[in-house]
Amino acid sequence: MAKVVIVQPYIPAYRVPLFVELAKRLASRGHKLVIAAGQPDRTQLERGDATHVNGVEEATLRTRSLKAGPLRVRFSSAAHVWKSADAVIVELSASSLDSYRALATRGIPVGVWGHVGAYVKEDSWLVAMLKRWQVRHADHVLAYTEGGATTAVQLGADPSNVTALNNTIDVRGLQRAVERQRTIPEANARATLGVGPGPVFAMIGGLDESKRIDLVVAALDRLWQTSSNVQLVVGGHGELEDLFAPARLRGQVKMLGYVDDERKAMIARVAIALVNPGRVGLIAVESMVLGLPLVTTSGTRHAPEYEYLAPGISAVEIAPDASELASVMQRMTQESEQTDGLRRALSARASDFSIEAMAAAMDEAIEDLLSGDDARKQQRG
């Protein structure tokens, strides 16, 4: 029986289905998965999503961080967990000392996983150099997306030791909710959500600066000035949610707070599209299941999952301008044929990004680590 350790800063709720599915696959071959994780830092704690994985062994880590030049580096007690492991997977992160320590440990095959590329922000020369070192010294690179896998090869990884995971979340419950709502009159969903007749758009997720709430609010102002009857439902919380107050008082916006799968499915029943002019990440996967095209902006540093969408085919990409956003929203209320085409393109790819497929890809990469010959394991250093 092999022991496989995955080291995490903390365990976010959205990763639980992946770890459960992966543990099941490993157990079917007699292997054991251990998640070695610390406690969330202050920023992570504010998300409120730290949890545990029932049925999967966990090792609680003591974690610390310190400022080292331009980086805030993190380190933990993970080494005592992986010293008895047959394979370990660590973050591909310039600021994780655990990752360097694992990669420098001889005799244990090491995988790194993460974005690989510089997506949400540009890497400094130091960060780029450190990430390149990690990629080149890993026995296997598990990139979130195909773009990250391509970048790993460009950085010097052997293509045969690179896996594109197609990073995703578990949308099985959401899919069931969407199918259930399709059998219920649209009027019921409108009544529950508190929206009246007329075109509806939606915004789902954290309401922070990265989502460009300012553009949405300014677009709503312009729509109001033209006497448009467009409404926006907002599902989520965040430090900038008060910016919607004027539009809410005008009756343009309905603030729903946190929305579960059933509420998201209701939104899909009444909405034309998702408005997300800022960073797009895993909402790309949910947009496919919901059948709601994303309206976003060019030039934004999106997360890797934006690669799953194709502007003009399964998403709408516009200039980061409030007037343009207002115009596109108004136009989409009148161009149902084009919007239907976007919906069809989204639905066609919805099954491509399942949690089962991601776990299968990760399992295959782990099998490669476990079956690697001793000569390959000794090449790092």
Rosetta blueprint (number, residue, H / E / L):
1 M L
2 A L
3 K E
4 V E
5 V E
6 I E
7 V E
8 Q E
9 P L
10 Y L
11 I L
12 P E
13 A H
14 Y H
15 R H
16 V H
17 P H
18 L H
19 F H
20 V H
21 E H
22 L H
23 A H
24 K H
25 R H
26 L H
27 A H
28 S L
29 R L
30 G L
31 H L
32 K E
33 L E
34 V E
35 I E
36 A E
37 A E
38 G L
39 Q L
40 P L
41 D L
42 R H
43 T H
44 Q H
45 L H
46 E H
47 R H
48 G L
49 D L
50 A E
51 T L
52 H L
53 V L
54 N L
55 G L
56 V L
57 E E
58 E E
59 A E
60 T E
61 L L
62 R L
63 T E
64 R E
65 S E
66 L E
67 K E
68 A E
69 G L
70 P L
71 L E
72 R E
73 V E
74 R E
75 F E
76 S E
77 S L
78 A L
79 A H
80 H H
81 V H
82 W H
83 K L
84 S L
85 A L
86 D L
87 A E
88 V E
89 I E
90 V E
91 E E
92 L L
93 S L
94 A L
95 S L
96 S E
97 L H
98 D H
99 S H
100 Y H
101 R H
102 A H
103 L H
104 A L
105 T L
106 R L
107 G L
108 I L
109 P L
110 V E
111 G E
112 V E
113 W E
114 G E
115 H L
116 V L
117 G L
118 A L
119 Y L
120 V L
121 K L
122 E L
123 D L
124 S L
125 W H
126 L H
127 V H
128 A H
129 M H
130 L H
131 K H
132 R H
133 W H
134 Q H
135 V H
136 R H
137 H H
138 A L
139 D L
140 H E
141 V E
142 L E
143 A E
144 Y L
145 T L
146 E H
147 G H
148 G H
149 A H
150 T H
151 T H
152 A H
153 V H
154 Q H
155 L L
156 G L
157 A L
158 D L
159 P H
160 S H
161 N H
162 V E
163 T E
164 A E
165 L L
166 N L
167 N L
168 T L
169 I L
170 D L
171 V L
172 R H
173 G H
174 L H
175 Q H
176 R H
177 A H
178 V H
179 E H
180 R H
181 Q H
182 R L
183 T L
184 I L
185 P L
186 E H
187 A H
188 N H
189 A H
190 R H
191 A H
192 T H
193 L H
194 G L
195 V L
196 G L
197 P L
198 G L
199 P L
200 V E
201 F E
202 A E
203 M E
204 I E
205 G L
206 G L
207 L L
208 D L
209 E H
210 S H
211 K H
212 R L
213 I H
214 D H
215 L H
216 V H
217 V H
218 A H
219 A H
220 L H
221 D H
222 R H
223 L H
224 W H
225 Q H
226 T L
227 S L
228 S L
229 N L
230 V L
231 Q E
232 L E
233 V E
234 V E
235 G E
236 G L
237 H L
238 G L
239 E L
240 L L
241 E H
242 D H
243 L H
244 F H
245 A H
246 P H
247 A H
248 R H
249 L H
250 R L
251 G L
252 Q L
253 V E
254 K E
255 M E
256 L E
257 G E
258 Y L
259 V L
260 D L
261 D H
262 E H
263 R H
264 K H
265 A H
266 M H
267 I H
268 A H
269 R H
270 V H
271 A L
272 I L
273 A L
274 L E
275 V E
276 N L
277 P L
278 G L
279 R L
280 V L
281 G L
282 L L
283 I H
284 A H
285 V H
286 E H
287 S H
288 M H
289 V H
290 L H
291 G L
292 L L
293 P L
294 L E
295 V E
296 T E
297 T E
298 S L
299 G L
300 T L
301 R L
302 H L
303 A L
304 P H
305 E H
306 Y H
307 E H
308 Y H
309 L L
310 A L
311 P E
312 G L
313 I L
314 S L
315 A E
316 V E
317 E E
318 I E
319 A L
320 P L
321 D L
322 A H
323 S H
324 E H
325 L H
326 A H
327 S H
328 V H
329 M H
330 Q H
331 R H
332 M H
333 T L
334 Q L
335 E L
336 S H
337 E H
338 Q H
339 T H
340 D H
341 G H
342 L H
343 R H
344 R H
345 A H
346 L H
347 S H
348 A H
349 R H
350 A H
351 S H
352 D H
353 F H
354 S L
355 I H
356 E H
357 A H
358 M H
359 A H
360 A H
361 A H
362 M H
363 D H
364 E H
365 A H
366 I H
367 E H
368 D H
369 L H
370 L H
371 S H
372 G L
373 D L
374 D H
375 A H
376 R H
377 K H
378 Q L
379 Q L
380 R L
381 G L
